[in-house]
């Protein structure tokens, strides 16, 4: 393999790996950096929402060329109101920064990439700048089909005012993604699921495509198939992400009380970042852990992952991690979307509150079923979601896209 120079644009610095977004960004960075003949650089947004102390950034990108700039992407009432007037999708526009644009322009000149890899939709704000300043091919990694995700979030929102606002944002995101996919700025798209790949083609992308699911280094996920005594329920993920918040509130309001009626000793352990405006408090059987120092250890010490998602797109990295650790999983159809798992073999699917509660009770009272699901899930991850397999697919795709550089530019 000849040397390939890949410059990755990060919408945040993947420092504290306690949520799926940071894990997904870090996973691809590690996969590319570990290819011995490749040169990998990063231009990162150090956002106010996920701020990393500047003294720590070199540690995050140890061994790679990197540049970074501060980006104030906070959600504020004033900026949200102004966004209603200016007509842009707020989920993207709040990531624009003249400081980041200047740093990116400098990095393009110094690094001279063959491929610029846009990690997540916010980084595509800078695609025209890259097209003007570099002959590199441009590849976008879609974490989700964003407008589809926010259409689902809006549909699940109980507040009428917020639902209307989110519907408008979803409409703007749809227009933004259509322009991005149709106007010819992209040479390739990497999606996490086959469903998202099909959706991107349906709304206009006709170029090269690759599906690269979330993966795990199996040696870092030693499975524990025996459930705790008694078995416990758990949820882990950032509650700053709206689908996680909606799903968790639904579980606590509609499902967990039914579970406690049948299984009074049931406990539900919640780990992850808790926004200040989220009204969530410990109650009977609920244990709030906040951000845990080691997500793998936390999951190893629990029994059953619940994924009560009502909206979303892409893939749930925490499901794959839990499966790698041999944990039983109960999820809605949306939560398991994009994962090649079979209901009743690798996990249990439940979409209505009553069915979800019944599935939880069934598992809590059957240690053998917990163990069987965990064993089947681990085998699935070994066969389909190992990093070694996924890395080869991504590397081959980027070589193929990069080979068009001279002829297409």
N, C-alpha and C positions, 0 to 999 in steps of 0.2 A: 504493500500500500504506500502511495506517495503521500507527502505531507499535505494536509488540508488545514487551512487557517479559518477557524470558526469564531465569530464574535457574537456572543449571546447577550441579548438585552433583557435585563431582569427588572420586573416591576416592583420588586422588593428584595431585600437581602435575606437569603434563607439561613438565618442564624439560629433562632430558637425553633426547633423542628417539632412544634406541638400542634400543627394543623396541616390539613391536606395540601393547601396551597404551597406552603414552604417545603413540604416533603416532595411534591411534584417537581418544583423548580430545582431543588437540590439533586434529585435523582438523575435528571437529564444532564445537569452540569457534571456530576461525578462520572456518568457513563462516558461522556465525550472526553473528559480530562484523562481518563484511564486508558484511552487508546494511545499507544506509545508514540506513534509517528505524527500525531495531530498536535496542532498548536491551538489552544483555547484561550480566548479573552472574554472579559465580561465588562459591560457598562451597566452599572446597577443604580436604581433609584433607592435612595435612603429615605423612605417615606416617614412622615410624621406618625402615621398609624402604626408602623412596624419599625420604629426608629432603632438603629443599632449604633452604639457608641463608636465613633470613628477609630478608636484605638483597637477595636475588635475586628474591623473589616478585613485587614490583611490576613488575619487568622482564618476567616471564612473562605477566602480565595487563595489560600496558601498554594504556591507553585504555579499560579496563573497570572497573566497580565490582567490588571483590572483598573477600572476607572469608576468613580461614583460621584453623585451629586445629590444634594438634599432636594426633596420634592414634598411640598405641603399639600397632601391629598385629603386633608381632614374634611369631614362632612359637617358643614355649618348651616344654620338657618338662612344666613344672608346669601351664601354661595348657592344653596339649593333654590332659593327664590330667584336669584339672577339666572340660574340655569333654565328655569321655566320660561324666561323671556328670550334667552339667546338660542334656544332650539337644539342644543347639542345633547348627546347622551351623557348624563352626569357621571355614570359609572366609568366613562372613559375620559371625559374632558378634564376632570379634576386631577389627572396625572400629567397634564401639560406643564412643562417647566422650561423657561429659557436657559436656566443654569444647566439642566440635563442636556438640552439640545446642544449647548456649546461644548460640553464634555464629550458628547457622542461624536460631534464633528471632529474634535481633536483625536479621539480614539480611532476613527476611521482612517485618518491620515497616518497615524503612527503604527497601527496594526496591519493595515492593508489586507482585509479579510477576503477569503474566497466565498464565504457564506456568512450572511448576517441572519441570526436566528432570533426571531421575535417571540419571546416567551410570554404568552398571554396577551389579551386584546389591548390593554392600556399601552403597551409598547408600540403598537401599530400607529399611534399618533405621530410617530417619527419616521414613517415609512417613506414619505416624499423626501425628507431630508437625506435619508440613506440613498435613495435613488439618484438624487442630484450630486451627492458627494462620493459615491463609490460605484464601482462596476461589479461588486459582489452580487451573487444571487441572493434572493430574499425568501426565507422560509418562515412561515408562521406556525407556531404550535398553539392550537386551540385547546385551552383547558375545558371549555364548554362551548356550545353554540349559545352565546350569551343572551340573545333575545328570547330564545326558547326557554331558557332557565328563568328569566324574569317574568315571562308570561305566566309560568307556573307559580312563581312566588306571588304574583298579583292575584291569581285566582284563589290562592289559599289564604290571602290576607283578610282578616275579619273587620278591620277598620275601613269604612267606605272611602274616606278621604285618602288614606294611604294606598288603598287599592287603585283608585283612579290615578294617583301620582305614579305608581309603579307600572300601570298599563301604558301611560304616556312614555315612560322611560323605555319600556320594552319595544314600543313602536319606533322610537328613535334608534335604539340599538339594532333593530331589524334593518332600518335604512342604512345605518353605518356599515353593518356586516355585508349587506348586498353590494354597496359601493366597493368595499375592500375586496370582495371576492370577484367582482366583475370587471374592475377597471384595469387589470393587468399588472398591478404592482407586485404581485406575488408569483414566485416561480414554483413554490411547493407549499403544501399544507400538511402538518402532522396533527392527527387527531388521536384522542385517547380511546375512542370507541368506534365500532363500525357504524353505529347509529349516527354519531356526529359526522362521520365521513360522508354518509349518504345525505345528510341534511345540508352539508356545505355544498355538495354538488347540486342539490335541488334548488338552492338559492343563487347559483350562478358560477361556482368555481369549476373550471374545466382543465386545470393544470395537473401536475404530478401530485400524488397523494400517498400518504403512508399512515398506517395505524400503529401507534406505539402505546400500549397500555401501561398503567402504573406497574412497577415491578419491585421486587425485593431481593436483597442478597440473602439467600436462604440461611447461610451460616450465622447471620445476625438475628435470626428468629427461631431459637430453639423451641419446639412445641411442647406444651404441657396439656395432655389430653384429659387427665383426671380433673374433674371440677372441684372447686372449693367445697368445703363442708360447713354450712350448707351452700348450695350454688348461689351465685350473685349475678345481678344484672349490671351492665355498665354502658356508658356512652362517653366517647371522647372526641373532641373537636372544638374548634373555635366557634363560640356563639356570636361573634361579630358577623359571621356569615349568615345571611338571612334565612336560607333554607334550614340550617341547623337549628336556629332559634325557633322557627315555626314548628318544626317537627318535634322538638323537645317539649315545647309548651303543649302541643297536642297530646303527647304521650303522658305528661303529668296531669293534664286535665281530664282526658277521656279514657286512658288505658290503665295507668298504674293504680288508681283507686279500685278498679275492678280486680286487678291482680291481687291486691292486698285483702280483698274480701275472701278470696279463695285460698290464698297463701299468706297468712298474717305475718310470717317471719321474712317475707321477701324484702330485699334491700336493693336499692338502685344507686350506683356510684357514678357521679358525673365529674368528668375531668375536662379542662380546657379553659380558654380565656373567657371571662365573663364581663360583658360590657357594663359600664356604670349605670346605664339606663335600663338594664334588663332586670325586671322584678322577679327574682328567683331566690327562694330561701329554702333552707333545709326544713323538711317536714317528716312525718312518720315514714321511716324506711328510706329516706333520701339522704345521701351523703355527698356534700359538695367538696371536691378536692382542689378546684381551681387549676392553675397550670402545674402539672406534675413534672418533677425533674427528669424523669425517664419514662417516656410513653410505653416502651416495650415492657418494662418491669411492671408498670401499672396494669397493662392488659394481661400479662402472664398471671397476675394475682387475682384475676376475675374469671367468670365462667361463661357468660352469655352476653354478646354484643347486641344491643337493640339499635336499629337504624330506622326511625319512624319518619322518614323524609316524605314530604308532600310535594316537593318541587326540587328541581335540580337538573343538571345535565352532566355530561362527562362521566367520571367514574369515581367511586368512593374509595379512596386509598385506604381508609381505616378498615374497610371490610377485608381487603386483600391482606393487610397486616394482621388482622385478627385471625383470618383463616390460616395464614402462615404459622401462627402461634398455636394452632389447633383448637381455636375457640368456636363454639356454636354461635350462629348468627341468625337473628330474626330481622327481616327487613321488608319494607314495602317494595312493590315492583319498581318504583322510581329509584329507591335507594340501591337496588341491585342491578339497575340498568347498566348495560355495557360490560358486565362481568359474566363470563361463560359458566354460570353456576345453575344447577338444576334444583328446583323446589323439592324438598323432601330428601334430597341426597347430600347436597353441599350446604344448604341453608333452609330455613323455613320462610315462605312468603306469606305476608298478611297485609291487606290493604285497608280493611275496615277496622274500627276501634275494637269491636267485639271479637273479631277473628284474631287480631293482634294480641289481645288480652288472653284469649284461649291458648294461643301458641306459647305465650310466655309461661302460663300455668303448666302446660303440658311439659315444657322443658324443665322448669324448676323442680318438677316432681318425678323426673326420669333421668337419673345420672347416666344410664347406659345410652340414652338417646343423645345427650350432650356429647358424650365421648365419641359416638359413631359419627355424628355430624362433623366434629372437629377433625377426626382422622380423614374423612372424605375430603374436607376442605383443604387440609394440608396437601394431600396428593394433587388436588386441582392446581394449587399454587406452584408446586414443583413442576408440573407438566406445562403450565401455560404462562406463569408470571414470574419466572426467574429472570434476574437482571441479565445474565449471560445471553439468553435467547433474545431478549428485547434489544440489547445493545447491538447485536449483529444486524438486525433489521434496520435500525436507525442509521447506523454507519453506512450501510449499503445505499440507503435512500439518499443521504446527503452527498455521497460520492456521485450518484447518478445525476442529481440536480446540479451539482457543481460542475459537472462535465459540460453543461450547456453554457457555461459562463462566457467563453470566448465567442461562440457562435451567436449567442442571443444578445450580447451587448455591443 
